[in-house]
Amino acid sequence: MAKPNLLKIPVQKSAANPAMPRTRPIWSLRRSEIVWGYLFMIPFVVLVCVFTLYPILGSLRITLYNWNGLDNPTQFVGLRHFAEVAKDPYFWNAFKNTVVYTAVLVPVQLTLALLLALVLNNAKMRFRTFYRTVYFLPVVTSLAIGAIAVRLMLGRGGAQISELFGIDPPISPIASPQFALPSVILFGIWHSFGINLVYFLAALQTVPEELYDAAKVDGANGNQRLLYITLPTIRPLATIIVFFAILGSLQVFEQSFVLTGGGPFFASEVVSGYIYSYAFGGSAVGRSVSSVNIGYASAASLFMSLVVLGITIIQAVVLRRTRKA
């Protein structure tokens, strides 16, 4: 009795051409991939609708009412809150402080982070992992706890620090209207410096070593390699890092609220602190609980959200042009 040939596998033949095996149409494969793609997107879409779109629509509705957050909003005021926000000098003072915070922190912090990333990216540098860890430690430290520690240090020893810099009379930096906002900026630079350092280190890893080797063969020095190889190569990622830093700085809150309470005399109050004080009241910036009006706070937050949305649109346009270039 002959043994069966196990290597011969029966293959279904196509009706049009019996010599060719029957295959699945390409359009059917694509259709199934599209269906599964939409199925995987359903949980994300549901979460966005529940935790993002619904609160935004609810906030838009609340802007039309005077509401203390306890009872149902019944006192309809229309668009009056938006007009009051536009005329409030304290809001524009907080907006100015937020812009100053962003305008100073972003270029200073990113420049220092890029320079240090270039240094730590050197494979021949000893203990570079240790240095990366040291600079990243503030990021994993609680922002509120760090601000409290700095406030205690500057509150008790601030006069001695100001005396070292020749400030007469000696005064704590966080208690001075001239130095409160710079103190908040310096604290913000220290706390979020490590994350931007990691971003730039990741961007530098994308530069092919072959480009550096070819440049060395052509006689390019270190500055030329930086200007003509490193910076152009990481430009798309650097653009994203810059816009992330801007958006994060515009949302500053704990740095000001915990470190200085927005004071003294509203000198370091930012938009998020302004909104918080009207939403919950009793803040350190001097507003009373009677000033609580979540409808007014929602109107102010909507204005700031439009600013952030405008920056996001600019980011998308810049990124598109950067990729085309």
C-alpha positions in Angstrom: 0.0 0.0 0.0 1.4 3.4 -1.1 2.0 6.0 1.6 0.0 9.3 1.2 2.1 12.3 0.3 1.7 14.7 3.2 3.4 17.5 1.3 0.5 17.8 -1.2 -2.0 20.2 0.3 -5.3 20.6 -1.5 -5.7 24.1 -3.0 -9.0 25.6 -4.1 -8.8 26.6 -7.8 -10.3 29.8 -9.2 -13.3 29.3 -11.4 -11.9 31.7 -14.0 -8.5 30.1 -14.1 -8.3 26.6 -12.6 -4.5 26.8 -12.5 -4.5 29.8 -10.0 -5.5 29.4 -6.3 -8.5 31.4 -5.2 -7.4 34.6 -3.3 -9.3 37.1 -1.2 -10.1 40.4 -3.1 -8.0 43.3 -2.0 -11.0 45.6 -1.5 -12.4 43.1 1.0 -9.2 43.2 3.0 -9.2 47.0 3.0 -12.8 47.1 4.0 -12.2 44.8 7.0 -9.3 46.9 8.1 -11.4 50.0 7.9 -14.2 48.4 10.0 -11.7 47.2 12.6 -10.2 50.6 12.7 -13.5 52.3 13.5 -14.2 49.6 16.1 -10.9 50.4 17.9 -11.7 54.1 17.8 -15.1 53.7 19.5 -13.8 53.7 23.1 -11.6 56.7 22.4 -14.5 58.6 20.9 -16.8 57.8 23.8 -14.2 59.0 26.3 -13.7 62.2 24.4 -17.4 62.9 24.2 -18.0 62.2 27.9 -15.0 63.9 29.4 -14.2 66.6 26.9 -17.1 67.6 24.6 -19.8 67.3 27.3 -18.0 69.5 29.9 -17.2 72.1 27.2 -20.9 72.3 26.2 -21.9 72.5 29.8 -19.4 75.2 30.5 -20.7 77.2 27.5 -24.2 77.0 29.0 -23.0 78.1 32.4 -21.5 81.2 31.0 -25.0 82.5 30.4 -26.0 82.3 34.1 -25.0 83.7 37.5 -24.3 80.5 39.4 -22.7 79.8 42.8 -22.2 76.1 42.0 -24.7 74.8 44.5 -28.2 75.2 43.1 -29.5 74.9 39.6 -28.5 78.0 37.5 -31.6 80.1 37.0 -30.4 83.7 36.8 -29.9 84.2 33.1 -27.5 87.1 32.2 -26.8 86.3 28.5 -23.4 87.5 27.3 -22.9 89.9 30.2 -20.1 87.9 31.7 -18.0 88.1 28.5 -18.4 91.9 28.5 -17.4 92.1 32.2 -14.3 89.9 31.6 -13.3 92.1 28.7 -13.5 95.2 30.9 -12.0 93.8 34.0 -8.4 95.2 34.6 -7.6 92.4 36.9 -8.2 89.9 34.2 -5.9 91.7 31.8 -3.3 92.0 34.5 -3.5 88.2 35.0 -3.4 87.8 31.2 -0.3 90.0 31.0 1.4 88.0 33.8 0.7 84.8 31.9 2.1 86.1 28.7 5.2 87.4 30.4 5.7 84.1 32.2 5.5 82.3 28.8 7.6 84.8 26.9 10.4 84.5 29.4 10.3 80.9 30.4 10.0 79.2 27.0 13.1 80.7 25.3 15.3 80.6 28.4 14.3 77.1 29.3 14.4 75.6 25.8 17.8 77.2 25.0 19.3 75.8 28.2 17.7 72.4 27.6 19.1 72.2 24.1 22.6 73.2 25.1 22.7 70.7 27.9 21.2 68.0 25.7 24.0 68.6 23.2 26.5 68.1 26.1 24.8 65.0 27.5 24.3 63.4 24.1 28.1 62.9 23.9 28.6 59.1 24.2 32.1 59.6 25.6 30.9 61.7 28.5 31.2 59.9 31.9 28.3 59.7 34.3 25.9 61.2 31.7 23.1 58.9 32.9 23.6 60.2 36.4 23.4 63.8 35.2 20.2 63.1 33.2 18.6 61.6 36.3 19.5 64.7 38.4 18.1 67.1 35.9 14.9 65.0 35.5 14.2 64.7 39.2 12.2 67.9 39.6 9.8 66.7 36.9 8.8 63.7 39.0 8.6 65.8 42.2 5.2 67.1 43.1 4.8 70.6 41.9 2.8 71.7 44.9 5.2 70.2 47.4 8.2 71.8 45.6 6.4 75.2 45.6 5.7 74.9 49.3 9.3 74.1 50.1 10.6 77.0 48.0 8.0 79.3 49.6 9.2 78.3 53.1 12.8 78.8 52.1 12.2 82.2 50.6 9.8 83.3 53.3 12.3 82.6 56.1 15.6 83.3 54.4 14.4 85.6 51.6 15.6 88.7 53.4 19.1 87.3 53.6 19.1 86.3 50.0 18.0 89.8 48.9 20.7 91.3 51.1 23.3 89.3 49.2 22.2 91.0 46.0 22.3 94.4 47.6 18.6 95.0 47.8 17.8 97.6 50.4 15.7 97.2 52.5 16.0 93.4 52.5 12.8 91.7 51.6 11.7 88.2 50.6 11.4 87.9 46.7 7.9 86.4 46.9 6.8 89.2 49.1 7.9 91.9 46.7 5.7 93.1 43.8 8.8 93.5 41.7 10.3 90.1 42.3 7.2 87.9 42.8 6.6 87.1 39.1 10.4 86.5 38.4 10.5 84.1 41.3 7.5 82.2 39.8 9.3 82.1 36.4 12.5 80.8 37.9 10.6 78.1 39.8 8.8 77.1 36.6 12.1 76.9 34.7 13.6 74.7 37.4 10.6 72.4 37.7 9.9 71.6 34.0 13.4 71.9 32.7 14.0 68.1 32.8 11.2 67.1 30.5 12.3 69.4 27.7 15.9 68.1 28.2 14.6 64.6 27.6 12.6 65.7 24.6 15.8 67.3 23.0 17.8 64.2 23.9 15.3 62.1 22.1 15.4 64.4 19.1 19.2 64.3 18.9 19.0 60.5 18.8 17.3 60.8 15.4 20.3 62.4 13.7 22.1 59.7 11.7 25.8 59.2 12.8 26.7 58.8 9.1 26.0 62.5 8.5 28.5 63.5 11.2 31.1 61.1 9.8 30.7 62.4 6.3 30.9 66.0 7.6 34.1 65.2 9.5 35.6 63.7 6.3 34.7 67.0 4.5 36.5 69.0 7.2 33.4 70.5 9.0 34.1 71.6 12.5 31.8 71.3 15.5 29.9 74.5 15.0 29.3 73.7 11.3 28.0 70.3 12.1 25.6 71.8 14.6 24.3 74.5 12.2 24.1 72.5 9.1 23.3 69.0 10.3 22.0 68.8 13.9 19.6 71.8 13.9 18.0 71.2 10.5 17.5 67.5 11.2 15.8 68.1 14.6 13.8 71.1 13.4 10.4 69.3 13.0 10.7 67.8 16.5 12.0 71.0 17.9 8.9 72.8 16.6 6.7 70.4 18.4 8.7 70.9 21.6 8.4 74.6 21.4 4.7 74.6 21.0 4.3 72.0 23.8 6.3 74.4 26.0 4.1 77.4 25.0 0.8 75.6 25.7 2.1 74.2 29.0 3.3 77.7 30.1 -0.1 79.3 29.2 -1.7 76.8 31.6 0.5 77.8 34.6 -1.4 77.6 37.9 0.3 75.8 40.8 3.6 77.8 40.4 1.8 81.0 41.1 -1.0 79.9 43.3 1.1 77.9 45.8 4.3 79.9 45.7 2.9 83.4 45.9 -0.9 83.1 46.0 -1.0 85.4 43.1 0.3 88.3 45.2 1.4 90.6 46.5 -1.2 93.0 45.1 -1.9 90.6 42.2 1.6 91.1 40.9 2.0 87.4 40.1 -1.6 86.3 39.5 -2.1 84.3 36.3 -5.3 83.6 34.3 -5.7 80.1 35.8 -5.5 81.6 39.3 -8.0 84.4 38.3 -10.4 81.8 37.1 -9.9 79.6 40.2 -10.6 82.6 42.6 -14.0 83.3 40.9 -14.9 79.6 40.7 -14.1 78.7 44.3 -13.4 82.0 46.1 -11.4 82.5 49.3 -8.1 82.4 47.4 -4.9 83.9 48.6 -5.1 86.8 46.1 -7.7 88.6 48.2 -11.1 87.9 46.7 -13.8 87.0 49.1 -16.2 84.0 49.0 -19.0 86.3 48.1 -17.3 86.9 44.7 -17.8 83.2 43.7 -19.5 83.1 40.3 -18.9 79.9 38.2 -20.6 81.5 35.2 -18.2 84.4 35.2 -15.2 82.0 35.7 -16.4 79.9 32.8 -16.5 83.0 30.6 -12.9 83.8 31.5 -11.8 80.2 30.9 -13.5 80.2 27.5 -11.6 83.3 26.5 -8.3 81.7 27.5 -9.3 78.5 25.7 -9.8 80.5 22.5 -6.2 81.8 22.9 -4.9 78.3 23.4 -7.0 77.1 20.4 -5.5 79.8 18.2 -2.0 78.8 19.2 -2.8 75.2 18.4 -4.0 76.2 14.9 -0.8 78.1 14.4 1.1 75.0 15.5 -0.6 72.9 12.9 0.1 75.3 10.1 3.7 75.7 11.1 4.2 71.9 11.4 2.7 71.4 7.9 5.0 74.0 6.4 8.0 72.6 8.3 7.4 69.1 6.9 7.0 70.5 3.3 10.3 72.4 3.7 
